[in-house]
Every structure is written in C-alpha cells, then in structure tokens.
Amino acid sequence: MAKFKILKEPQLRRLIFASIPADLADWLDYTVIAALFAYFWQTGPFPLAMFAIALGLPYLVAGPFV
C-alpha cells in the first residue's frame, strides 16, 4: 500500500512509534487537569474554557508561521 510506504524509513518509524506514548501521556495529563478543575477545585465552566483556550492558542497563533 502506498500510504504505509512511509513506515519503511526506520528513523521516521521510530519517531512515530515513540510519539504514541508521549501523546497518550499528554492527553492523560489534560484529563487529570480538567478533572481537578471540575471536581477537586469545583470551579465553574469559565476556568475549563480558559484551559481549553490555553491548550489551543499556541497552535492557532504559532501554527501558521511554523
């Protein structure tokens, strides 16, 4: 298959497979922080919205230039 041709490069394959657990750990961190906001600190929807904006803002601002 043509779409899996990229996985034949060993260095790129290593990078892709190493990023999978790192991305999973990032999303687990985000889930824990959101749970802290919602349940432990009992904040309202505004801090959760600010957290979501803080996560997405670097991609929106720096993404087009990078």
C-alpha positions, 0 to 999 in steps of 0.5 A: 500500500502506498500510504504505509510506504512511509513506515519503511524509513526506520528513523521516521518509524521510530519517531512515530512509534515513540510519539504514541506514548508521549501523546497518550501521556499528554492527553492523560495529563489534560484529563487529570487537569480538567478533572481537578478543575471540575471536581477537586477545585469545583470551579465553574465552566469559565476556568475549563474554557480558559484551559481549553483556550490555553491548550489551543492558542499556541497552535492557532497563533504559532501554527501558521508561521511554523 
